[in-house]
Amino acid sequence: MPTLILPPRYTTNSISLWQAAIALGWEVERLANWRIYDDKLNEVINNPQINLPAAVIVDVGKIAGKGWAVIEANSVYSSGLYGCDPMEVIKVIQKANIKNHS
């Protein structure tokens, strides 16, 4: 059965998606918060069972009662800064674009 993972904030969109998922018989989980600590982030990105590209934006969150999860992974072009260091973001964009960049 599919599971819809919703953001922690209740909005008109998230409520509509919740109602649609329930109507389809899906499970629905809502993230407890958007914060992730460096040790948890490192645990996710260094996990050999998770195969991530060299340059990727990873959304992770804590699902109430279940723990940490990777919610989605996107290209570096599809995200805003969201408080990240712009110099570090440029490095990720560079890695995504330069062939054989190490």
C-alpha positions, 0 to 999 in steps of 0.5 A: 500500500502506498504511503503519503508523507506530508509536511509538518505544517497543515495547509489547504494543500496538505489537507486536500492531499491527505483527504485524497490519499485516505479516499484511495486507501493509502497510509498517511504519515505527517513529519514531526518537524523539518529539522535534522541534526548533522549526525542523523544527516551523516548517517543517512548519506553515508549509509551504503544501502542508500545510493545517492548521486554525487550532487543531490538535494536530499529532503529528510524528515522525522516521521512521528512514531517511525523515525528518520526517513529520506523523503525525496532526492532532487536535482541541485537546480530544484531547491532554494537555499533554505539557510544553506551556505551559498558557497557550499551550494555553489560547490554542489552545483559545480560537482553536478556540472563538471564532468569527472569532477572530484 
